[in-house]
Structure formats: C-alpha cells, structure tokens
Amino acid sequence: MTDFSIDGREIDVESLSDQGKAALQKAVNLNQQLLGIEEQRQDLNLLMNHYASIVREETAEEDE
C-alpha cells in the first residue's frame, strides 16, 4: 500500500506497525464492500421502481 488519507490526514503506511497496517487493510476492504453494497442498493431501487411502475400502470387501467 502507498500513502493513504484518513480524515484528510495523509498516513504513511510504512510507518505503521503490523497491527496498524492490518487495521488499515481491513478498513480499505470494508470501504470497498460498502461501495459494492451502495451499487447493489442503487440497482435494487431501479428494479423496485420498474416493478412499481408496472403495478401503477395496471391499477390505472382498472380505474378507467
């Protein structure tokens, strides 16, 4: 890993202990997982809106 920024502060990864390096790697991995979850959430919202529009169209036809 190269230098990393946390709370706007540059972290010299090489100066971290083994525990600090492991913690940083875990934090990076968790952040990547959160980004993936956010992408999934956006995809699920798109699908939910799509299916909701189908239901709205069908119920609008019944109201006519």
N, CA, C and O atoms as a GROMACS GRO file, in nm:
protein
  256
    1MET      N    1   0.084  -0.119   0.000
    1MET     CA    2   0.000   0.000   0.000
    1MET      C    3   0.089   0.125   0.000
    1MET      O    4   0.200   0.125   0.052
    2THR      N    5   0.036   0.227  -0.058
    2THR     CA    6   0.106   0.355  -0.057
    2THR      C    7   0.046   0.444   0.050
    2THR      O    8  -0.029   0.398   0.135
    3ASP      N    9   0.079   0.571   0.046
    3ASP     CA   10   0.022   0.663   0.143
    3ASP      C   11  -0.130   0.663   0.131
    3ASP      O   12  -0.185   0.642   0.023
    4PHE      N   13  -0.194   0.684   0.241
    4PHE     CA   14  -0.340   0.678   0.249
    4PHE      C   15  -0.388   0.796   0.330
    4PHE      O   16  -0.316   0.846   0.416
    5SER      N   17  -0.508   0.841   0.303
    5SER     CA   18  -0.563   0.957   0.373
    5SER      C   19  -0.682   0.915   0.458
    5SER      O   20  -0.774   0.849   0.410
    6ILE      N   21  -0.679   0.953   0.585
    6ILE     CA   22  -0.790   0.929   0.676
    6ILE      C   23  -0.822   1.062   0.743
    6ILE      O   24  -0.735   1.127   0.799
    7ASP      N   25  -0.949   1.101   0.737
    7ASP     CA   26  -0.994   1.228   0.794
    7ASP      C   27  -0.911   1.345   0.740
    7ASP      O   28  -0.882   1.440   0.813
    8GLY      N   29  -0.873   1.338   0.613
    8GLY     CA   30  -0.798   1.445   0.550
    8GLY      C   31  -0.651   1.448   0.587
    8GLY      O   32  -0.579   1.539   0.547
    9ARG      N   33  -0.606   1.350   0.661
    9ARG     CA   34  -0.466   1.345   0.704
    9ARG      C   35  -0.395   1.232   0.632
    9ARG      O   36  -0.442   1.118   0.632
   10GLU      N   37  -0.282   1.263   0.570
   10GLU     CA   38  -0.204   1.161   0.500
   10GLU      C   39  -0.141   1.065   0.601
   10GLU      O   40  -0.080   1.108   0.699
   11ILE      N   41  -0.156   0.938   0.576
   11ILE     CA   42  -0.099   0.835   0.663
   11ILE      C   43   0.016   0.769   0.588
   11ILE      O   44  -0.002   0.719   0.477
   12ASP      N   45   0.133   0.769   0.649
   12ASP     CA   46   0.249   0.699   0.592
   12ASP      C   47   0.237   0.554   0.633
   12ASP      O   48   0.267   0.517   0.747
   13VAL      N   49   0.192   0.471   0.541
   13VAL     CA   50   0.164   0.331   0.570
   13VAL      C   51   0.288   0.260   0.621
   13VAL      O   52   0.280   0.175   0.710
   14GLU      N   53   0.403   0.294   0.566
   14GLU     CA   54   0.526   0.226   0.607
   14GLU      C   55   0.562   0.253   0.752
   14GLU      O   56   0.634   0.175   0.814
   15SER      N   57   0.512   0.363   0.808
   15SER     CA   58   0.544   0.395   0.948
   15SER      C   59   0.451   0.323   1.046
   15SER      O   60   0.474   0.327   1.166
   16LEU      N   61   0.347   0.257   0.994
   16LEU     CA   62   0.253   0.186   1.081
   16LEU      C   63   0.312   0.053   1.127
   16LEU      O   64   0.392  -0.009   1.058
   17SER      N   65   0.270   0.012   1.246
   17SER     CA   66   0.308  -0.120   1.295
   17SER      C   67   0.235  -0.225   1.212
   17SER      O   68   0.151  -0.192   1.129
   18ASP      N   69   0.266  -0.351   1.234
   18ASP     CA   70   0.196  -0.458   1.163
   18ASP      C   71   0.047  -0.454   1.195
   18ASP      O   72  -0.037  -0.477   1.108
   19GLN      N   73   0.015  -0.426   1.321
   19GLN     CA   74  -0.126  -0.416   1.361
   19GLN      C   75  -0.193  -0.299   1.290
   19GLN      O   76  -0.307  -0.311   1.244
   20GLY      N   77  -0.124  -0.185   1.281
   20GLY     CA   78  -0.179  -0.069   1.212
   20GLY      C   79  -0.200  -0.096   1.065
   20GLY      O   80  -0.301  -0.055   1.008
   21LYS      N   81  -0.104  -0.165   1.003
   21LYS     CA   82  -0.118  -0.200   0.860
   21LYS      C   83  -0.236  -0.293   0.839
   21LYS      O   84  -0.311  -0.278   0.742
   22ALA      N   85  -0.252  -0.390   0.929
   22ALA     CA   86  -0.364  -0.484   0.919
   22ALA      C   87  -0.496  -0.411   0.936
   22ALA      O   88  -0.592  -0.438   0.864
   23ALA      N   89  -0.500  -0.318   1.031
   23ALA     CA   90  -0.623  -0.241   1.054
   23ALA      C   91  -0.655  -0.155   0.933
   23ALA      O   92  -0.772  -0.144   0.894
   24LEU      N   93  -0.554  -0.094   0.874
   24LEU     CA   94  -0.576  -0.012   0.755
   24LEU      C   95  -0.628  -0.098   0.640
   24LEU      O   96  -0.719  -0.057   0.568
   25GLN      N   97  -0.571  -0.215   0.623
   25GLN     CA   98  -0.617  -0.304   0.516
   25GLN      C   99  -0.761  -0.345   0.538
   25GLN      O  100  -0.840  -0.351   0.444
   26LYS      N  101  -0.797  -0.374   0.664
   26LYS     CA  102  -0.936  -0.408   0.695
   26LYS      C  103  -1.028  -0.291   0.663
   26LYS      O  104  -1.136  -0.309   0.605
   27ALA      N  105  -0.986  -0.170   0.699
   27ALA     CA  106  -1.068  -0.051   0.672
   27ALA      C  107  -1.086  -0.032   0.521
   27ALA      O  108  -1.196   0.000   0.476
   28VAL      N  109  -0.980  -0.051   0.445
   28VAL     CA  110  -0.989  -0.038   0.298
   28VAL      C  111  -1.084  -0.143   0.243
   28VAL      O  112  -1.168  -0.112   0.158
   29ASN      N  113  -1.073  -0.267   0.290
   29ASN     CA  114  -1.162  -0.374   0.244
   29ASN      C  115  -1.307  -0.345   0.278
   29ASN      O  116  -1.397  -0.366   0.196
   30LEU      N  117  -1.331  -0.297   0.400
   30LEU     CA  118  -1.468  -0.263   0.440
   30LEU      C  119  -1.524  -0.151   0.355
   30LEU      O  120  -1.642  -0.155   0.318
   31ASN      N  121  -1.442  -0.052   0.324
   31ASN     CA  122  -1.488   0.057   0.239
   31ASN      C  123  -1.525   0.006   0.100
   31ASN      O  124  -1.624   0.050   0.043
   32GLN      N  125  -1.446  -0.085   0.047
   32GLN     CA  126  -1.477  -0.143  -0.085
   32GLN      C  127  -1.608  -0.220  -0.079
   32GLN      O  128  -1.688  -0.215  -0.173
   33GLN      N  129  -1.631  -0.293   0.030
   33GLN     CA  130  -1.756  -0.366   0.045
   33GLN      C  131  -1.874  -0.269   0.053
   33GLN      O  132  -1.979  -0.294  -0.008
   34LEU      N  133  -1.857  -0.160   0.126
   34LEU     CA  134  -1.964  -0.060   0.136
   34LEU      C  135  -1.996   0.001   0.000
   34LEU      O  136  -2.113   0.025  -0.032
   35LEU      N  137  -1.893   0.026  -0.080
   35LEU     CA  138  -1.917   0.079  -0.214
   35LEU      C  139  -1.996  -0.021  -0.298
   35LEU      O  140  -2.085   0.017  -0.374
   36GLY      N  141  -1.962  -0.149  -0.285
   36GLY     CA  142  -2.036  -0.253  -0.357
   36GLY      C  143  -2.180  -0.262  -0.312
   36GLY      O  144  -2.271  -0.281  -0.393
   37ILE      N  145  -2.202  -0.249  -0.182
   37ILE     CA  146  -2.339  -0.252  -0.129
   37ILE      C  147  -2.418  -0.132  -0.180
   37ILE      O  148  -2.536  -0.146  -0.212
   38GLU      N  149  -2.355  -0.017  -0.187
   38GLU     CA  150  -2.423   0.102  -0.239
   38GLU      C  151  -2.463   0.082  -0.385
   38GLU      O  152  -2.572   0.122  -0.425
   39GLU      N  153  -2.376   0.020  -0.464
   39GLU     CA  154  -2.410  -0.009  -0.603
   39GLU      C  155  -2.528  -0.104  -0.610
   39GLU      O  156  -2.618  -0.087  -0.693
   40GLN      N  157  -2.529  -0.206  -0.524
   40GLN     CA  158  -2.641  -0.301  -0.521
   40GLN      C  159  -2.770  -0.231  -0.480
   40GLN      O  160  -2.876  -0.258  -0.536
   41ARG      N  161  -2.761  -0.139  -0.383
   41ARG     CA  162  -2.879  -0.065  -0.339
   41ARG      C  163  -2.938   0.016  -0.453
   41ARG      O  164  -3.060   0.021  -0.471
   42GLN      N  165  -2.851   0.080  -0.531
   42GLN     CA  166  -2.898   0.158  -0.645
   42GLN      C  167  -2.964   0.068  -0.748
   42GLN      O  168  -3.069   0.103  -0.803
   43ASP      N  169  -2.904  -0.047  -0.775
   43ASP     CA  170  -2.964  -0.142  -0.870
   43ASP      C  171  -3.100  -0.190  -0.820
   43ASP      O  172  -3.195  -0.198  -0.898
   44LEU      N  173  -3.109  -0.222  -0.692
   44LEU     CA  174  -3.236  -0.269  -0.636
   44LEU      C  175  -3.343  -0.161  -0.641
   44LEU      O  176  -3.459  -0.190  -0.667
   45ASN      N  177  -3.305  -0.037  -0.616
   45ASN     CA  178  -3.401   0.073  -0.627
   45ASN      C  179  -3.453   0.088  -0.769
   45ASN      O  180  -3.572   0.113  -0.789
   46LEU      N  181  -3.364   0.074  -0.867
   46LEU     CA  182  -3.407   0.081  -1.007
   46LEU      C  183  -3.508  -0.028  -1.038
   46LEU      O  184  -3.611  -0.003  -1.101
   47LEU      N  185  -3.479  -0.150  -0.994
   47LEU     CA  186  -3.570  -0.262  -1.019
   47LEU      C  187  -3.703  -0.241  -0.947
   47LEU      O  188  -3.810  -0.266  -1.004
   48MET      N  189  -3.696  -0.196  -0.822
   48MET     CA  190  -3.819  -0.173  -0.746
   48MET      C  191  -3.905  -0.068  -0.814
   48MET      O  192  -4.027  -0.085  -0.823
   49ASN      N  193  -3.845   0.039  -0.861
   49ASN     CA  194  -3.920   0.143  -0.931
   49ASN      C  195  -3.980   0.091  -1.062
   49ASN      O  196  -4.091   0.127  -1.098
   50HIS      N  197  -3.906   0.006  -1.130
   50HIS     CA  198  -3.956  -0.053  -1.255
   50HIS      C  199  -4.081  -0.136  -1.228
   50HIS      O  200  -4.183  -0.122  -1.296
   51TYR      N  201  -4.072  -0.224  -1.128
   51TYR     CA  202  -4.186  -0.310  -1.099
   51TYR      C  203  -4.303  -0.230  -1.042
   51TYR      O  204  -4.419  -0.262  -1.069
   52ALA      N  205  -4.274  -0.128  -0.965
   52ALA     CA  206  -4.381  -0.043  -0.912
   52ALA      C  207  -4.452   0.028  -1.027
   52ALA      O  208  -4.574   0.047  -1.022
   53SER      N  209  -4.379   0.068  -1.129
   53SER     CA  210  -4.443   0.136  -1.243
   53SER      C  211  -4.535   0.040  -1.318
   53SER      O  212  -4.639   0.082  -1.369
   54ILE      N  213  -4.498  -0.086  -1.326
   54ILE     CA  214  -4.585  -0.185  -1.390
   54ILE      C  215  -4.716  -0.197  -1.312
   54ILE      O  216  -4.824  -0.200  -1.371
   55VAL      N  217  -4.705  -0.204  -1.180
   55VAL     CA  218  -4.824  -0.215  -1.096
   55VAL      C  219  -4.909  -0.088  -1.109
   55VAL      O  220  -5.031  -0.097  -1.118
   56ARG      N  221  -4.846   0.029  -1.110
   56ARG     CA  222  -4.921   0.155  -1.125
   56ARG      C  223  -4.995   0.157  -1.258
   56ARG      O  224  -5.111   0.199  -1.264
   57GLU      N  225  -4.930   0.111  -1.365
   57GLU     CA  226  -4.996   0.109  -1.496
   57GLU      C  227  -5.117   0.018  -1.494
   57GLU      O  228  -5.222   0.053  -1.547
   58GLU      N  229  -5.103  -0.098  -1.432
   58GLU     CA  230  -5.215  -0.192  -1.429
   58GLU      C  231  -5.330  -0.141  -1.343
   58GLU      O  232  -5.447  -0.160  -1.378
   59THR      N  233  -5.298  -0.076  -1.233
   59THR     CA  234  -5.406  -0.025  -1.148
   59THR      C  235  -5.469   0.099  -1.210
   59THR      O  236  -5.586   0.125  -1.187
   60ALA      N  237  -5.394   0.175  -1.288
   60ALA     CA  238  -5.451   0.291  -1.358
   60ALA      C  239  -5.550   0.245  -1.462
   60ALA      O  240  -5.653   0.310  -1.484
   61GLU      N  241  -5.521   0.132  -1.528
   61GLU     CA  242  -5.613   0.078  -1.629
   61GLU      C  243  -5.744   0.033  -1.564
   61GLU      O  244  -5.850   0.048  -1.623
   62GLU      N  245  -5.735  -0.020  -1.441
   62GLU     CA  246  -5.855  -0.063  -1.369
   62GLU      C  247  -5.941   0.055  -1.328
   62GLU      O  248  -6.063   0.044  -1.321
   63ASP      N  249  -5.876   0.170  -1.302
   63ASP     CA  250  -5.950   0.289  -1.258
   63ASP      C  251  -6.029   0.353  -1.373
   63ASP      O  252  -6.122   0.429  -1.349
   64GLU      N  253  -5.991   0.323  -1.496
   64GLU     CA  254  -6.058   0.385  -1.611
   64GLU      C  255  -6.192   0.326  -1.640
   64GLU      O  256  -6.260   0.369  -1.734
   0.00000   0.00000   0.00000
